[in-house]
Amino acid sequence: MSPLSGTARQDTAPHPTALVEARTRVLGSAVDAGCWVRQEARLEDSTLAPGVFVGFRSEIVAADLGAGAMVASLARIGAAGGARVTVGAGAWIAARAVVAPGVKVGAGAVVAAGAQVFEDVPADTIVVGRPARFLRRRTAADDGLPDIAPVLALVRRRGLRQVALPESWQVGLGGLLDAEFDGGRDVRIGAGLIALGRPDGPSPLGGIRLGSGVRIGARAVLEGGGGISVGARTVLGSDLQVLSSGHDLDRRSLPWQPGPVSIGTDARIGAGVTVIGPCAIGDRARVADGAIVVADVPAGATTSGVLTLSDPRSSR
């Protein structure tokens, strides 16, 4: 099955101009024109207005998403049997964020990476934290809603691919390998890896470099469009998420921008961690399970999460 076609389970047909990738679940949901739903996402009893983006392994249940809304990988919106969620036009739900049933997220609002939202979010408001709390009002140049059409056209034109890995690397079955890989020897990665990033993508920095002896657990998501580098002998836990990009919140269109991620040698990154660039994690650093890292971690330091409320990177 092509990575760009087919679904694991689908009982409703998306609009002909939408792209619903392989290994998704679309149940009782309407997917409108120009939407893009990435692999292993789940839609149930939901509606996507035109131009909505849904990232890898996100879950959207009993929710209505407005035009141009964007949902990053591993986000969770709504729940079966819960009150409906509404997400306004042009809103941004960042990586691994959680939006509880019944919540209304206003147009142009931003829910930061890892935030857990239990109350309504007004339009053009940025919220962060667990539970989510007000950070600031968003004042953005009005240059239109987010437009995924150019990137979607590029992906359709060049397609996705399953790359050949460097000699001596071992990667478990499943997932998607659509990245330019290089690095050292004896790299081991668990099953279900989703990896993106090529220098012919939106940034010439795209690609993933892993040093000798790197170990990565199962079901990792490595979005290397802005470049990911991991030093020798570093161990990264299961369900890891590394994103080397973000969005410019000062423009309503939320244009993509690179954010390189560098992880040093002999570091230990726990399970369920999300790392969002631009940032550098130093040699021998330790990051606890479930942390959200959006700023530099010094060499030898231990952290349970770097989420600085004044740091605009926390909204990615």
Secondary structure, 3 states (H helix, E strand, C coil): CCCCCCCCEECCCCCCCCEECCCCEEECCEECCCCEECCCCEEECCEECCCCEECCCCEEECEEECCCCEECCCCEECCCCCCCEEECCCCEECCCCEECCCCEECCCCEECCCCEECCCECCCEEEECCCCEEEEECCCECCCCCCCHHHHHHHHHHCCCCCCCCCCCEECCCCEEEECEEECCCCEECCCCEEEECCCCCCCCCCEEECCCCEECCCCEEECCCCEEECCCCEECCCCEEECEEECCCECCCCEEECCEEECCCCEECCCCEEECCEEECCCCEECCCCEECCCECCCCEECCECCCCCHHHHC
